[in-house]
């Protein structure tokens, strides 16, 4: 069916055609120069419009019939160019610009978002240092929230995204240093990846040869917050592997060393005892104390030496030796006397029985009735008499070869004279006294 050529009613009444909106006007853009009119129509000069509310009547050129379109699929129809279709200056150019406008807006939005994110990642000069702790089991999201709450980072969400992008998590639990208000997220990640610094500690020196009673006094003085009852309980309820069954005596098992006590553990009696016994276990294993019976086979004649008895010997050596080269010799004297079934005659064991530190023992002291009095009782005392150090444990497990039965202090530097003769021993004692050694 042919399209009607009449674009307006046939009567002569002037009608106003509805104006089509110009998309450029919608966006406030200037329209491009209109394309030239087609060759089959005369150009109509633009006339100034009167300032009248009545719309102008339709022009003659607009009343011309529209070209007839032939029915069917043939090419007999007459075709004309569509005004404004194609060409760089037509409507196509306008629509290209229209597409560009939202792209430009999108680019501006993306740019503004990127600028905002960059400001969140690196907000500027860091402020004061802030203490920060990561609790055990905390997720990256929880860590990000905590950092934002302390104002270390400017956004928990951006930080969590930044961690996923940069990597580094999971982060170790602990107390962190060096984090500041308004930090860059890169700096924060570097600090968290490095992990928390070692905890602040308190040094605690336990020297060789202390009795448990002396250790208790030292610990309570060093750590005023420690509960004495808790310390007693820890000593009674801790059982090293080499301790005899049924025993609660930790004498000899509190390894002498300098301990670094974590700040949060200061005053914790059980942790202190555990730390000291663990140190003993490491040293005794390294020295071969658990294998003492095999190592010392035949060293005391027919007597078999258990690991616990070797520890007792080590404690006796610790109490008697003053210089390291004498330790294995003193150990040999003890084993030689055990082999002969003689009393050991070690005065340090008498002092332990008395629980007194004295430079001179009286006849009454030497007659003290105690299993620890090796002046009166044959064999080893029933337990160590102090906490021996590594050198004394090594000496007890590796006694020097020799037939000595006696030793006497020969100078004020702590060296001893060793002999297997009673008369030679008596002479050396008299000489030492004459020289004022003791």
PLY file of the C-alpha trace (Angstrom):
ply
format ascii 1.0
element vertex 438
property float x
property float y
property float z
element edge 437
property int vertex1
property int vertex2
end_header
0.00 0.00 0.00
1.38 3.44 -0.95
2.07 5.92 1.76
-0.26 8.94 1.73
1.53 12.06 0.48
-0.57 14.34 2.67
1.31 15.24 5.82
-1.34 17.71 7.07
-5.16 17.85 6.84
-6.66 18.96 3.54
-8.49 21.92 4.99
-6.85 25.26 5.06
-6.69 25.49 8.85
-3.21 26.26 10.09
-1.93 23.55 12.35
1.23 23.34 14.44
3.32 20.20 13.96
4.75 18.73 17.19
8.42 19.59 17.47
10.84 16.65 17.81
13.27 17.06 20.72
16.86 17.58 19.77
19.07 15.31 21.90
21.86 17.88 21.84
19.49 20.41 23.36
18.68 17.88 26.07
22.39 17.82 27.07
22.94 21.49 26.46
25.26 20.91 23.47
25.56 23.12 20.35
24.12 21.41 17.23
26.46 20.85 14.34
25.98 22.67 10.99
22.98 21.14 9.15
23.66 19.09 6.07
22.92 20.76 2.69
19.49 20.13 1.15
19.11 17.41 -1.45
19.50 18.35 -5.09
15.85 17.83 -6.02
14.52 20.45 -3.68
15.18 24.15 -3.61
16.89 25.57 -0.55
14.53 27.72 1.45
16.19 30.69 3.07
15.72 30.93 6.79
13.30 33.70 7.59
13.15 35.47 10.88
10.27 34.28 13.00
7.77 36.79 14.23
7.31 37.05 17.93
3.90 35.49 17.75
2.39 32.71 19.80
0.90 31.24 16.60
3.10 28.62 14.97
3.99 29.30 11.27
1.97 27.49 8.66
3.38 24.61 6.73
5.55 25.70 3.77
4.92 24.65 0.24
7.92 22.43 0.14
6.60 20.55 3.10
3.28 20.04 1.29
4.93 18.23 -1.57
3.87 14.62 -1.91
6.24 12.05 -0.54
7.92 9.86 -3.11
5.95 6.78 -4.02
7.38 3.50 -2.83
6.71 0.61 -5.15
4.94 -2.40 -3.77
6.78 -5.67 -3.70
10.41 -6.50 -3.73
11.29 -4.96 -7.08
13.64 -2.08 -7.61
11.30 -0.03 -9.76
10.47 2.34 -6.99
11.87 5.82 -6.85
14.22 6.39 -3.95
15.50 9.62 -2.52
18.23 10.34 0.00
17.10 10.68 3.57
17.89 14.12 4.90
20.62 14.06 7.51
21.29 10.33 7.04
25.00 9.63 6.84
27.77 12.11 6.52
30.02 13.45 9.22
27.90 16.49 9.75
24.53 14.75 10.14
22.61 13.06 12.86
25.10 10.16 12.95
27.77 12.50 14.22
25.41 13.76 16.87
24.66 10.25 18.09
28.38 9.43 18.14
28.89 12.36 20.44
25.95 11.22 22.53
27.65 7.84 23.04
30.85 9.59 23.97
29.20 11.67 26.68
28.38 8.74 29.02
31.79 7.25 28.31
33.36 10.52 29.33
31.21 10.62 32.45
32.17 7.01 33.23
35.83 7.84 32.77
35.48 10.76 35.14
33.76 8.54 37.70
36.45 5.85 37.41
39.16 8.48 37.69
37.55 10.03 40.76
37.13 6.56 42.33
40.76 5.75 41.64
41.85 9.03 43.20
39.70 8.28 46.26
41.10 4.75 46.64
44.66 6.02 46.27
44.00 8.50 49.05
42.73 5.70 51.26
45.76 3.50 50.53
48.29 6.26 51.18
46.60 9.05 53.15
49.72 11.10 53.82
52.10 11.70 56.70
51.78 9.09 59.51
50.99 10.26 63.01
51.81 8.95 66.46
52.71 5.30 67.11
49.86 3.07 68.22
50.10 -0.22 70.13
48.38 -2.98 68.20
47.69 -6.62 69.05
46.49 -9.41 66.78
44.63 -11.98 68.81
45.07 -15.67 68.14
42.73 -16.88 65.39
41.79 -13.37 64.16
40.71 -13.22 60.49
41.99 -10.68 57.97
38.60 -8.96 58.10
38.76 -8.67 61.90
42.33 -7.37 61.72
41.27 -4.77 59.13
38.42 -3.61 61.35
40.71 -3.33 64.37
43.26 -1.34 62.36
40.55 1.06 61.20
39.19 1.46 64.74
42.64 2.55 65.90
42.87 4.85 62.84
46.01 3.08 61.66
44.32 2.61 58.27
41.64 4.86 56.83
39.27 2.14 55.63
38.81 -1.46 56.75
37.16 -2.41 53.46
39.90 -0.93 51.29
42.59 -2.50 53.49
41.00 -5.93 53.23
40.81 -5.55 49.45
44.41 -4.29 49.38
45.63 -7.34 51.33
43.91 -9.64 48.84
45.62 -7.77 46.02
49.10 -7.52 47.59
49.09 -10.73 49.64
50.84 -11.31 52.96
48.15 -12.76 55.16
47.53 -14.68 57.37
49.24 -12.51 59.95
50.83 -13.87 63.11
49.21 -13.24 66.46
51.10 -11.04 68.90
51.93 -7.49 69.94
53.15 -5.24 67.12
55.32 -2.15 67.19
55.89 0.60 64.62
52.28 1.03 63.49
51.15 4.66 63.35
47.96 6.63 62.90
47.28 7.44 59.25
49.81 4.89 57.95
50.03 3.83 54.32
48.54 0.39 53.81
51.73 -0.84 52.18
53.72 0.03 55.32
51.12 -1.65 57.52
51.28 -4.86 55.51
55.11 -4.86 55.65
55.04 -4.57 59.45
52.37 -7.26 59.84
54.17 -9.62 57.43
57.37 -9.29 59.49
55.48 -10.59 62.52
55.48 -9.29 66.09
58.83 -8.59 67.77
59.99 -11.01 70.46
58.09 -10.35 73.68
59.78 -8.15 76.23
61.44 -10.33 78.83
62.87 -10.20 82.33
66.26 -11.86 82.86
66.51 -14.31 85.75
69.91 -15.74 86.68
70.04 -19.04 88.54
73.64 -19.92 89.32
75.07 -23.42 89.69
74.97 -25.19 93.03
71.83 -23.60 94.52
69.61 -25.62 96.83
65.88 -25.66 96.05
65.29 -23.69 99.26
67.72 -21.02 98.03
66.11 -21.01 94.60
62.67 -20.39 96.14
63.93 -17.40 98.06
65.62 -16.01 94.95
62.51 -16.45 92.78
60.18 -14.78 95.27
62.57 -11.83 95.61
62.89 -11.48 91.85
59.17 -11.79 91.19
57.22 -10.12 94.02
53.88 -11.00 92.40
54.62 -14.73 92.57
52.45 -16.64 95.03
54.63 -18.71 97.43
51.94 -21.38 97.66
51.79 -21.61 93.87
55.56 -22.01 93.75
55.46 -24.83 96.31
52.71 -26.52 94.32
54.68 -26.23 91.09
57.76 -27.75 92.74
55.75 -30.62 94.20
53.67 -31.41 91.12
56.32 -31.27 88.40
57.95 -34.63 87.64
60.92 -34.89 85.27
61.42 -38.18 83.50
64.58 -39.06 85.49
62.95 -38.40 88.87
62.43 -41.61 90.87
58.88 -42.90 91.04
56.94 -41.48 93.98
59.41 -38.63 94.53
58.38 -34.98 94.63
61.92 -33.67 95.17
63.08 -31.41 92.33
66.55 -30.96 93.77
69.03 -31.29 90.93
66.43 -30.76 88.18
66.24 -26.95 88.25
68.91 -26.29 85.67
71.14 -23.29 86.45
71.13 -20.73 83.64
70.02 -17.22 82.74
66.35 -17.31 81.82
64.43 -14.77 79.80
60.93 -14.65 81.28
58.27 -13.25 78.98
56.58 -10.19 80.45
53.18 -11.88 80.52
54.67 -14.86 82.41
56.38 -12.89 85.16
55.10 -14.24 88.46
53.79 -17.49 86.93
55.41 -20.13 89.13
54.43 -23.15 87.07
55.75 -21.68 83.83
59.04 -20.82 85.50
59.50 -24.34 86.86
58.50 -25.85 83.53
61.04 -23.68 81.75
63.84 -24.72 84.09
63.04 -28.42 83.97
62.81 -28.26 80.18
66.30 -26.75 80.13
67.54 -29.61 82.33
65.99 -32.15 79.97
67.73 -30.60 76.94
71.16 -30.55 78.61
70.87 -33.99 80.16
69.83 -35.49 76.84
72.72 -33.78 75.06
75.20 -35.06 77.66
73.81 -38.61 77.63
72.55 -38.69 81.22
69.64 -41.06 80.43
72.27 -43.59 79.25
74.41 -43.24 82.38
74.17 -46.90 83.41
75.77 -48.07 80.18
78.26 -45.19 80.03
79.47 -45.77 83.60
79.54 -49.55 83.63
82.39 -50.71 85.87
83.37 -47.19 86.95
82.30 -47.90 90.55
83.34 -51.55 90.65
80.39 -53.86 90.74
77.98 -51.05 91.60
75.65 -50.03 88.78
75.10 -46.30 88.47
71.61 -45.18 87.49
70.95 -41.88 85.69
69.56 -40.42 88.91
72.66 -41.53 90.84
74.87 -39.96 88.18
72.95 -36.72 88.77
73.69 -37.05 92.50
77.39 -37.44 91.69
77.18 -34.36 89.46
75.72 -32.36 92.35
78.58 -33.48 94.63
81.09 -32.47 91.98
79.36 -29.09 91.65
79.68 -28.44 95.37
83.39 -29.41 95.54
84.97 -28.21 92.29
86.16 -24.67 91.78
87.88 -25.04 88.40
86.69 -27.07 85.46
89.80 -29.25 85.10
89.22 -30.64 88.61
85.63 -31.78 87.97
86.35 -35.11 86.23
89.02 -35.91 88.84
86.63 -35.28 91.73
84.08 -37.50 90.00
86.72 -40.24 89.77
87.48 -39.99 93.52
83.76 -40.41 94.27
83.46 -43.50 92.06
86.69 -45.00 93.48
85.37 -44.60 97.01
82.00 -46.11 96.04
83.82 -49.06 94.54
85.73 -49.56 97.81
82.59 -49.15 99.96
84.05 -46.18 101.86
82.35 -43.05 103.06
82.68 -40.14 100.68
83.47 -37.59 103.42
82.16 -34.62 101.40
81.50 -31.71 103.72
79.14 -30.02 101.28
76.65 -32.82 101.90
76.77 -32.06 105.62
76.00 -28.41 104.91
73.02 -29.54 102.83
71.82 -31.69 105.74
72.07 -28.66 108.00
70.59 -26.31 105.33
73.20 -23.78 106.38
76.01 -22.17 104.45
79.09 -22.22 106.67
82.81 -21.96 106.02
83.76 -24.17 108.96
82.01 -27.25 110.32
82.08 -28.08 114.00
82.41 -31.57 115.44
78.72 -31.36 116.26
77.95 -30.51 112.63
79.95 -33.48 111.39
77.94 -35.79 113.67
74.57 -34.66 112.31
72.35 -37.70 111.89
71.15 -37.40 108.32
71.23 -39.62 105.22
72.95 -36.65 103.56
75.87 -36.74 106.03
78.52 -38.52 103.93
80.91 -38.30 106.85
78.82 -40.92 108.62
76.83 -42.68 105.90
78.43 -44.85 103.24
77.47 -44.52 99.62
75.71 -41.70 97.85
73.19 -39.41 99.54
69.58 -40.22 98.67
69.15 -37.20 96.33
71.17 -34.46 94.65
72.41 -31.76 97.03
72.08 -28.87 94.53
71.45 -28.03 90.88
74.59 -29.02 88.95
75.59 -27.23 85.77
76.48 -28.78 82.43
80.21 -29.09 83.21
79.54 -31.09 86.37
77.01 -33.35 84.62
79.60 -34.00 81.92
82.26 -34.77 84.53
79.99 -37.23 86.34
79.42 -39.07 83.07
83.06 -38.88 81.99
85.32 -39.25 85.06
89.06 -38.87 84.56
91.14 -42.03 84.75
93.02 -42.35 88.07
93.23 -44.20 91.35
92.77 -41.15 93.59
90.93 -41.44 96.85
91.62 -38.00 98.33
91.78 -34.39 97.27
92.58 -31.20 99.10
92.39 -27.51 98.15
95.89 -26.37 97.32
95.53 -22.69 96.37
93.08 -19.85 96.63
92.29 -20.07 92.91
90.41 -23.27 93.64
92.77 -25.98 92.39
92.94 -29.31 94.24
95.68 -31.75 94.93
94.77 -35.42 94.28
96.32 -38.48 95.85
95.58 -42.09 96.69
97.59 -42.04 99.94
96.18 -41.11 103.33
99.55 -39.91 104.60
100.15 -37.82 101.47
96.71 -36.34 101.93
97.43 -35.41 105.55
100.68 -33.74 104.52
98.91 -31.72 101.80
96.27 -30.60 104.28
98.90 -29.36 106.72
100.74 -27.55 103.94
97.59 -25.81 102.73
96.73 -24.67 106.23
100.25 -23.37 106.75
99.97 -21.31 103.58
96.62 -19.92 104.66
94.64 -21.56 101.84
91.95 -22.49 104.39
0 1
1 2
2 3
3 4
4 5
5 6
6 7
7 8
8 9
9 10
10 11
11 12
12 13
13 14
14 15
15 16
16 17
17 18
18 19
19 20
20 21
21 22
22 23
23 24
24 25
25 26
26 27
27 28
28 29
29 30
30 31
31 32
32 33
33 34
34 35
35 36
36 37
37 38
38 39
39 40
40 41
41 42
42 43
43 44
44 45
45 46
46 47
47 48
48 49
49 50
50 51
51 52
52 53
53 54
54 55
55 56
56 57
57 58
58 59
59 60
60 61
61 62
62 63
63 64
64 65
65 66
66 67
67 68
68 69
69 70
70 71
71 72
72 73
73 74
74 75
75 76
76 77
77 78
78 79
79 80
80 81
81 82
82 83
83 84
84 85
85 86
86 87
87 88
88 89
89 90
90 91
91 92
92 93
93 94
94 95
95 96
96 97
97 98
98 99
99 100
100 101
101 102
102 103
103 104
104 105
105 106
106 107
107 108
108 109
109 110
110 111
111 112
112 113
113 114
114 115
115 116
116 117
117 118
118 119
119 120
120 121
121 122
122 123
123 124
124 125
125 126
126 127
127 128
128 129
129 130
130 131
131 132
132 133
133 134
134 135
135 136
136 137
137 138
138 139
139 140
140 141
141 142
142 143
143 144
144 145
145 146
146 147
147 148
148 149
149 150
150 151
151 152
152 153
153 154
154 155
155 156
156 157
157 158
158 159
159 160
160 161
161 162
162 163
163 164
164 165
165 166
166 167
167 168
168 169
169 170
170 171
171 172
172 173
173 174
174 175
175 176
176 177
177 178
178 179
179 180
180 181
181 182
182 183
183 184
184 185
185 186
186 187
187 188
188 189
189 190
190 191
191 192
192 193
193 194
194 195
195 196
196 197
197 198
198 199
199 200
200 201
201 202
202 203
203 204
204 205
205 206
206 207
207 208
208 209
209 210
210 211
211 212
212 213
213 214
214 215
215 216
216 217
217 218
218 219
219 220
220 221
221 222
222 223
223 224
224 225
225 226
226 227
227 228
228 229
229 230
230 231
231 232
232 233
233 234
234 235
235 236
236 237
237 238
238 239
239 240
240 241
241 242
242 243
243 244
244 245
245 246
246 247
247 248
248 249
249 250
250 251
251 252
252 253
253 254
254 255
255 256
256 257
257 258
258 259
259 260
260 261
261 262
262 263
263 264
264 265
265 266
266 267
267 268
268 269
269 270
270 271
271 272
272 273
273 274
274 275
275 276
276 277
277 278
278 279
279 280
280 281
281 282
282 283
283 284
284 285
285 286
286 287
287 288
288 289
289 290
290 291
291 292
292 293
293 294
294 295
295 296
296 297
297 298
298 299
299 300
300 301
301 302
302 303
303 304
304 305
305 306
306 307
307 308
308 309
309 310
310 311
311 312
312 313
313 314
314 315
315 316
316 317
317 318
318 319
319 320
320 321
321 322
322 323
323 324
324 325
325 326
326 327
327 328
328 329
329 330
330 331
331 332
332 333
333 334
334 335
335 336
336 337
337 338
338 339
339 340
340 341
341 342
342 343
343 344
344 345
345 346
346 347
347 348
348 349
349 350
350 351
351 352
352 353
353 354
354 355
355 356
356 357
357 358
358 359
359 360
360 361
361 362
362 363
363 364
364 365
365 366
366 367
367 368
368 369
369 370
370 371
371 372
372 373
373 374
374 375
375 376
376 377
377 378
378 379
379 380
380 381
381 382
382 383
383 384
384 385
385 386
386 387
387 388
388 389
389 390
390 391
391 392
392 393
393 394
394 395
395 396
396 397
397 398
398 399
399 400
400 401
401 402
402 403
403 404
404 405
405 406
406 407
407 408
408 409
409 410
410 411
411 412
412 413
413 414
414 415
415 416
416 417
417 418
418 419
419 420
420 421
421 422
422 423
423 424
424 425
425 426
426 427
427 428
428 429
429 430
430 431
431 432
432 433
433 434
434 435
435 436
436 437
